[in-house]
Amino acid sequence: MRANQAHFSVSRMCEILGVSRSGYYAWRERGPSARSQADGELTVRIRASHQHSRGTYGAPRIHEDLKDEGVRIGRKRIARLMRAAVLEGVSRRSRVRTTVRGDGSRPAPDLVQRRFSATGPDRLWVADITYVPTGSGFLYLAVVLDVWSRRIVGWSMATHLRVELVLDALNMALDQRRPEEVIHHSDQGSQYTSLAFGRRCREAGVCPSMGSAGDCYDNAMCESFFATLECELIDRSSFRTRAEARMGGL
């Protein structure tokens, strides 16, 4: 009503809307409710969390972020305030297969059985490969992730999917961490089932483990890491060349 006072009288608007003039003036003098003020304060914190994530977090991630700060608020309320503030997260892309089981391959047994937990650092590593699209073709990224710390302990980038890609990532992890006993868990891609990879594991005292063919849940922790990386960084960047992808954002 206040916004339309230049065009219509208060009396006429109250008559059309079925409210009393005294009720309208009492509401106008009362000011925002405590709930509205709290929503305003929460929106400021939600916006800060969203900006800190570079515009990637949706309601579930912001809910976890605020919970870590001691803010107890329902996820549905966060979603409502995000809609009102025109804030939204980014969605994940569909994965493209980067590993294919080779003929005559020798997969290792599944020593993990989807139990992605460890009693200490460098007890269990998970590994996988993804791709980075550029204007000059794909750049492939292989990683080794420590289950205990959730940190990347080895990685490698290349323009090909040969076994050297995963060997370089494994060697970086071995050089940095020097584990005494570690399980290396991956899918059954030809890179991981190759004779060269198996030989390097034996030399280093690494125990290879592999999930069943074609089942992403058997390597869910690494799949989850890549989904977040792709959603929050790779899909929000544009690289003209593979060299730019190597140097610029990854």
Stockholm file with secondary structure:
# STOCKHOLM 1.0

chainA/1-250         MRANQAHFSVSRMCEILGVSRSGYYAWRERGPSARSQADGELTVRIRASHQHSRGTYGAPRIHEDLKDEGVRIGRKRIARLMRAAVLEGVSRRSRVRTTVRGDGSRPAPDLVQRRFSATGPDRLWVADITYVPTGSGFLYLAVVLDVWSRRIVGWSMATHLRVELVLDALNMALDQRRPEEVIHHSDQGSQYTSLAFGRRCREAGVCPSMGSAGDCYDNAMCESFFATLECELIDRSSFRTRAEARMGGL
#=GR chainA/1-250 SS CGGGTTTSCHHHHHHHHTCCHHHHHHHHHHCSCHHHHHHHHHHHHHHHHHHHTTTCCCHHHHHHHHHHTTCCCCHHHHHHHHHHTTCCCCCCCCCCCCCCCCTTCCCCCCSSTTCCCCSSTTSEEEEEEEEEEETTEEEEEEEEEETTTTEEEEEEEESSCSHHHHHHHHHHHHHHHCCSSEEEEECCCTTTSSHHHHHHHHHHTEEEEECCTTCGGGGHHHHHHHHHHHHHTGGGCCCSSHHHHHHHTC
#=GC SS_cons         CGGGTTTSCHHHHHHHHTCCHHHHHHHHHHCSCHHHHHHHHHHHHHHHHHHHTTTCCCHHHHHHHHHHTTCCCCHHHHHHHHHHTTCCCCCCCCCCCCCCCCTTCCCCCCSSTTCCCCSSTTSEEEEEEEEEEETTEEEEEEEEEETTTTEEEEEEEESSCSHHHHHHHHHHHHHHHCCSSEEEEECCCTTTSSHHHHHHHHHHTEEEEECCTTCGGGGHHHHHHHHHHHHHTGGGCCCSSHHHHHHHTC
//
